[in-house]
Amino acid sequence: MTTSTHLVRQRRFLPLFVTQLLNAFNDNLFKNAIVLFVVYSLYDSAQEEARFSAIASAIFILPFFVLSAFAGQLADMRDKARIIRIIKACEIVIMTVGALGLLLAWQHVAVHALAIPLLLLGLFAMGVHSTFMGPIKYAILPQHLQQREVLAGTGLVEAGTYVAILAGTILAGWVPVQGAALAVVITAVIGYFTSRWIPDAPPEIAGQALDFHILRASVTLVRRTMHDPRVFLAIIAISVFWANGTVLFIEFPPLTKSILHASKEVASLFLVVFSIGVALGSVSINALLKGRVSARYAPAAVVMMAVFIVVFEQLCAHWPRMTGPLMDIPMFLSHPMAAALLLTLTAIAVAGGMFVVPLYAFLTTFVPKNETARTVAANNIVNSMAMVAGAGVAMAQTAIGMPMVHQMLICAGMSLLSAWCGWRLFRAECRH
């Protein structure tokens, strides 16, 4: 905790932390504003709602798969701080386009012909933006922090990210869509100015030629990164975790509306609770490990996550069917099963945060500093494949008519695969 308090007062950490926080906030404000508006205002079918939610998630994730290799090369071979400033300048343009789509949808002007395409284009562009930001936010930490500070810095970045997700999700659920359109542009502008305070982070290797062949670069990058068994197992475990997270986030809005018969504010509350839980798990694992990068608690954490997913599914399955107006937050919280549902969701998220944070620290501490961005980029490529697969699984389950409430059970099964990878990782860690 002392290390964490010390870091947030340092220029070598604070501007990056704030910039990343604003980045996550804007991503989630924009993405959730789109999904909640479309699900609650444009569609009236659980299948259409789930399909749009899955399509939006897949569009946002696709650039990670296509461009992560190039983003990793760029981050390792060029000044990371300068790249961040360029990325944040581009975000202002992207959010202006996205805001226009939100305003057109709000006014019901050319909704399907123009507004929704603009929204999806904005989502795709924000996915590109996050693809280039992702490797840097972790790779820059070992360059600006001491070895004993890296886990604390990683935990703070993860916790701050989920607090920002929390704030963006709350705002998306509560402000009118025209307010969200204004907020995303303002946040992008503020993020650009905070990025200008990040200290320079020149490359740790001499300048090299960039490989612009996207497919070849991606295959080469993943192959080179996977030779260390600890990095390989960490990437696989993280990827399965995010595939599960994708399915859960896709399910939350339509499940809240169709199964729980609750309003978009309640759907926002679910995403908020999940974000708080991951933030708590991210911070608490650093206290348990006392700053040491280790997968010691990873298997137990993800097994508990699987157990709580099953409990959550059972609570939803036994939720009484209702008619009439959708429940607002006070009505929902007064429901006898609401407290159990929210506590279970919190437990899922806390276990997930405790599982994933040390694995990200593995990616930045067990490789040379001049390879950290490319290692994170390789992780993003595999993660994105898993997340697109998760979105595909969600769409397939909807297409074959599987009841929405039972679709979460696949997440519990996949969590056991993550537990096996975490156990293998801890064994490899002990051997080294």
Steps between C-alpha positions, in 0.01 A plus 500: 500500500791736577646429157163569337459830686851600404444424130188712460702806604770445237504658155655180362168325582214746565451651148499151343258379769259790442524472121424128513217564746341753262557260210313216674226739613439624147509152345233377736285811500482487122460124468236466774310809385467334159401154626255625765334747263459243223384219733252713693385750235526335156439126545227302674628145456742314727663333199553827312631667816749220571609491134569876488687485831718217364560677166602821677744308721650313203547822299679666791727196553588429134779763471687336790535186291597681179727780622652393833824374343564831329402689817749295703782563253425870498497522880832318542678680216374858543451741792199369693399839643492658153284217368254550788466868412428416134244238606322744729486765225333243272248422774357852472415439133361153570275620780370785286383244241354279773321794661339584165368141478356523852327830423349365176375189682353718777310707241400180311656642184603232246547258792578185300639672191742738671485522881575134582775474231664812649476351849656172388770691308577693820518175696739350246718813506508493881605138474790610278579776750505252791707252298785751478455619859490151653864389460631837613310530827669185634833518315575853619471398868829303525670789321383766747467288818745301707475119505334494843243757383379318186236278666364795699497713184326225302243456777435874512457518123257205509310637800488848346383353171209327668410806706493691170288225345274537802466877449444468125242228551311700763491806277388296197208360699385826654563792263292557186665394178563860394689554827715194427579641155632822653687321780703269271636796302589700814673197656705443183623860511597476869677169436713658230621774735582257785699287254732794435630471859618139461884492515684391187548127462751446217548150355740270686635367170637673193242597240398210277284466193132434569334197343184628331389151390223459757446124481870409487581741782223356718602138447869580554430701812284234667747223409797688644315596817371155588842335546509575875253257666409755767409764242317241288289377792432855624374605154277194463352546848437874444340424163253251645419751775417772247296261285289440810484871574380567145214252533396648836509860377302408188236327712453765769280758314256256329495271806414793726217609272356162396563272802511738796245742348712798605587837348820614330610661829499153656701366204746782564503407870602143410793623294594741780499225764712281275752781450521574873562133569786473251655818644481355853656175382775687317604690812457216750722255309790744525455505879489119515811456286684788672631633170631167370396396149355152546214280377469341847134595548390490134354145486295539820376844393367386163342182646308723742402714202352191330306406813348845534406508129294184557335658806424814298346292222279314747379823658405635157332171406281516812418869461118533487353600164338844508289723278430870492751788504871417534635524854709804583791477746295554823246236393776260399690545828182433696465160333576216748759342266675821393758509780608141436526569127718809547723336763555201272587726208747689722662172604540396134675828423725502809620147421559605138708801602711291737560253219594727213720776650806284589482346153533842336797568727661178368486643148700810594752360749612167350607634162771754408386862525552554129240226430227586749273690258520219244429245772190692606406534131532123451280456804247742346494301176422174678260679738312654209467161329355361822267798545372480143448129560309590819279741304451228237402248767247748642350557153495125426325422828238762420461369143431142611243621749684425824326683786698812582516422869687173434755649261725604789573139592758476222694771686517278806638213293758720329611635838618151588729513195641826635555331837697220334716755316552693824609182680743415218632857513564479875687172451713657224563796730621268777734320260660832398 
